[in-house]
Every structure is written in C-alpha cells, then in structure tokens.
Amino acid sequence: MEPSRRFSIAPMMDWTTPHFRYLARQLSLHTLLYTEMVTTGALIHGDTERFLRHSPEEYPLALQLGGSDGGELAHCARLAGQFGFNEVNLNVGCPSDRVQNNMIGACLMAHPDKVAQAVSAMIEATDLPVTVKHRIGIDGRESWDQLCEFIEKVSAAGCRTFIVHARIAVLEGLSPKENRDIPPLKYDWVYRLKETYPDLEIIINGGIRTFEECHQHLAHTDGVMLGREAYHNPWLLAGVDPEFFGTPGPATSRHDALRAMFPFIQQELDRGVFLTHMSRHVMGLFHGQPGGRQFRRYLSENAHKPGSGLEVIEEALKRVPEPEPIAAG
Ligand SMILES: Cc1cc2nc3c(=O)[nH]c(=O)nc-3n(C[C@H](O)[C@H](O)[C@H](O)COP(=O)(O)O)c2cc1C
C-alpha cells in the first residue's frame, strides 16, 4: 500500500537510526520515516541484515539507497521489498565528496539519463513505490530548465514522487553541513514544480520548523519533510497525527513516550547494544522543558558507563517534572 507522504522525517545519517525511528513512532503513527542512506555497495558486499534491520513497529518506513548502477539498485530495491519496507528512495541530494567519487548523491543531478535508467531498473525489480530525493540543482547546473529536464526524464522512467530539498548543492567548496544551510532556500521553485507537473507528487524539504510553515507549504505541495527540527525537537511529532491526519496521536506525555520504549531498549541491551547508542537519540525529547537540561546532562554523564541499563533512563526522567500536558505542536 502506498504510504502517505503528507508529513515525513528526512533520512539523516547517524541520526535516523532504528532507535530514533522507534522514538518517533511513539509520538506519531502516520509520519513516514526514512532510514539513513545505505549504499548499494554496503548492502551487496556488507552485512545486509545489519543494514536493513528495523522493527515492524517503525512502519510506514522507507529505505533510502545511495548508488547509481541500475543492476545494483534493482537488487537492493528487491531486498527492500523482501525486508518489508514500504518505499524505496534514491538519494540524489547528498553532496559529500566521499559519495561523489562513487557517483552517489547530488552529483547525479548532472546525469538525468543515468538516474532515469536506475529508477526504471528499480521499478522493474520491486512492487514498492520508488521515489527520488534531490536538490533543485547543483553548481553549474542551476537553471529551471535543467531542473525540469531532470524531473521529466526521471518521471518518464516511472517515478511519481519527488522529494525536493529546496536549495542547490554546491559540490565544489562547501562541506555537507554548509550545503544544508548556505545555498539559499527557494521554496517557490518547488511550488512551481507542482504547478508545472500537477500529476506528480511533490514533497518539499529544507528549513521547515513549525506546523504553521508546514501548512503554508501544504497549500502548494503534496507533503512536507522535516529533518533537523524533528530530530532536535521530537516532541513536535506528538502533534502531527491530530494536526495533519485528523487522528489522535499515540503519546500522552514525553515521559510515557520514553517509557513505552523500555521493552525495546531492554531487548536491544540484551543483544549487546550500548545504552549510549540509544540514549543519544532521545536527548531532544525534553527540548525547552524545565529540567530538560538536567535530563540531558544525566544521560550524557551516565549512559556511556559500562553496564548502564534502563535505570539510567529512569533516573534521568526524575530530573524532569511530571505530569506533562497533552501533545501539542
Ligand atoms: C546529520 C544529517 C545527515 C543527513 N543524511 C542524509 C542522508 O543520509 N540522505 C539524505 O538524502 N539526506 C541527508 N541529510 C539531509 C536531510 O535529509 C535534509 O534534506 C536536510 O537536512 C534539509 O532538511 P531540514 O532543513 O529539515 O533539516 C542529512 C542531514 C543531516 C542534518
């Protein structure tokens, strides 16, 4: 079944791990979640099971792939289906040097035919929806016509959904981090894509922080994707189901959302995952709350100690007053 893309959390390396996604799912049932990018090379030659590991509780969940070889991407798209993902997404937006050298990410915006071929091979290989996340351009290829050429070629190959980070990527001279802030956001270009190609699903991404902004974007596009704000302030997600899907959210308080993760955290501890690998992704939960800083400090100072378990999170929770008000955006 096609997942709703009205509200999604962006793929983020080291951030949208299974542990962060599990937290996100305690706060919203309808938000579409994305994995971190996994390269085709890693999936094919590495520990496939480990890279694709997730819990059924995380659904709806999209797997993001990095690669450009049609045969390899087709193979990985097939794996996505076998492992139960709800969508497979191709990364055409990441500007890192490391990935440019392997023809992965934003550099592919200069090769629309290659992306079209890859997408066509993926569609052939799986019944899952195949989507593309990209920029509005790259340095040296920044015109509206070039963006349209990209969209037209890739949609002719069968892609119906484009997730558009509304700034160009500068491949020469800016770091990946700078590439998320320095090139100016051009939301109007994304709106114009929707106007020009009304039959395509156009999702907007980049710099979105509040529900008010989401509503403004939803007046011109089919969905919003939030990255950094959702990670740093995950309680925002507790308002998503009522605000954008007309259903109550699953969480009644920050405390309860975290406690609802305890069985999962224990299960992970039992298989040898260190507490700190999980606790670092819940640091933002009490963002801006009285006691939030003490919560974070307690976790930072204690979660890495050998043998740390759920009792560390219990103690950290005591640093923040309970009860909490009902979910609000
Ligand atoms: C730590 C971090 C890692 C990221 N990793 C990926 C990635 O693996 N794949 C991808 O397509 N984008 C990646 N991005 C970019 C985000 O998906 C998103 O496009 C970008 O952060 C802009 O959205 P925002 O302003 O809402 O954060 C990453 C961003 C951050 C902050």
The ligand as a Gaussian input file, in Angstrom:
#p B3LYP/6-31G(d) Opt

LIG

0 1
 C       23.041000      14.754000      10.182000
 C       22.385000      14.757000       8.816000
 C       22.517000      13.663000       7.985000
 C       21.887000      13.638000       6.732000
 N       21.954000      12.498000       5.966000
 C       21.220000      12.412000       4.826000
 C       21.095000      11.188000       4.100000
 O       21.623000      10.135000       4.503000
 N       20.350000      11.193000       2.967000
 C       19.730000      12.325000       2.506000
 O       19.055000      12.287000       1.465000
 N       19.822000      13.486000       3.169000
 C       20.530000      13.548000       4.326000
 N       20.523000      14.710000       5.050000
 C       19.761000      15.873000       4.561000
 C       18.327000      15.829000       5.108000
 O       17.645000      14.680000       4.654000
 C       17.546000      17.080000       4.691000
 O       17.429000      17.092000       3.287000
 C       18.225000      18.376000       5.148000
 O       18.663000      18.281000       6.494000
 C       17.279000      19.572000       4.989000
 O       16.132000      19.426000       5.785000
 P       15.968000      20.186000       7.216000
 O       16.305000      21.616000       6.982000
 O       14.535000      19.951000       7.601000
 O       16.942000      19.545000       8.154000
 C       21.144000      14.749000       6.291000
 C       21.014000      15.849000       7.145000
 C       21.615000      15.860000       8.395000
 C       21.421000      17.047000       9.317000

